[in-house]
Amino acid sequence: MAATVERILEDALALTDDARLLLAERLVESVNASANPEIEARQLAEVRRRMADVSDGRVKLVPREAALREVREAVQRTR
């Protein structure tokens, strides 16, 4: 199963920004199907806000490789 998840993740990361955001929204919805409706509504509102931030150019997405590199560099600086 882990290999399947990794393959799906690789495919998802190859999607456009908008497609990844839509996928994220759908995944959150599927996980929270039985969750507290108030929490679900807040989470969905947050996903939509973030999608709008990306679509409107208020934030810039960072490629996974660059983000991981930044995190690794930050960890190295603390050692």
C-alpha positions in Angstrom: 0.0 0.0 0.0 2.8 2.4 0.7 4.1 2.1 -2.8 0.6 2.9 -4.1 0.4 6.0 -1.9 3.9 7.1 -3.1 2.9 6.6 -6.7 -0.3 8.6 -6.2 1.6 11.4 -4.4 4.1 11.6 -7.2 1.2 11.9 -9.7 -0.5 14.5 -7.6 2.6 16.6 -7.3 2.9 16.6 -11.1 -0.5 18.3 -11.4 -1.0 22.0 -11.9 -1.3 24.2 -8.8 -5.1 24.6 -9.2 -5.6 20.9 -9.7 -3.5 20.1 -6.6 -5.6 22.5 -4.6 -8.8 21.0 -5.8 -7.5 17.5 -5.0 -6.5 18.7 -1.5 -10.0 20.0 -1.0 -11.6 16.8 -2.1 -9.2 14.7 0.1 -10.0 16.9 3.2 -13.7 16.5 2.5 -13.4 12.7 2.3 -11.4 12.4 5.5 -13.8 14.7 7.4 -17.0 13.1 6.1 -18.0 12.0 9.6 -16.3 14.9 11.5 -17.9 17.7 13.4 -19.8 19.8 10.9 -18.5 23.1 12.4 -14.9 21.9 12.1 -15.5 20.6 8.6 -16.9 24.0 7.6 -13.9 25.9 9.0 -11.4 23.5 7.3 -13.2 23.9 4.0 -13.2 27.7 4.4 -9.5 27.6 5.0 -8.8 25.4 2.0 -10.9 27.8 -0.2 -9.1 30.8 1.3 -5.7 29.3 0.5 -6.9 28.3 -3.0 -8.0 31.9 -3.6 -4.7 33.2 -2.3 -2.8 31.1 -4.9 -5.2 31.9 -7.7 -5.1 35.6 -7.0 -1.3 35.6 -6.8 -1.2 36.7 -3.1 1.0 33.7 -2.3 3.5 31.7 -4.3 3.7 28.0 -4.1 7.1 26.5 -3.5 8.1 23.3 -5.3 8.5 20.4 -2.9 12.2 20.0 -3.7 12.9 23.7 -2.8 10.8 23.5 0.4 12.6 20.4 1.5 16.0 22.0 0.8 15.0 25.0 2.8 13.9 22.9 5.8 17.1 20.8 5.6 19.2 23.9 5.6 17.3 25.4 8.5 17.8 22.2 10.5 21.5 22.2 9.7 21.9 25.8 10.9 20.4 24.7 14.3 23.0 21.9 14.8 
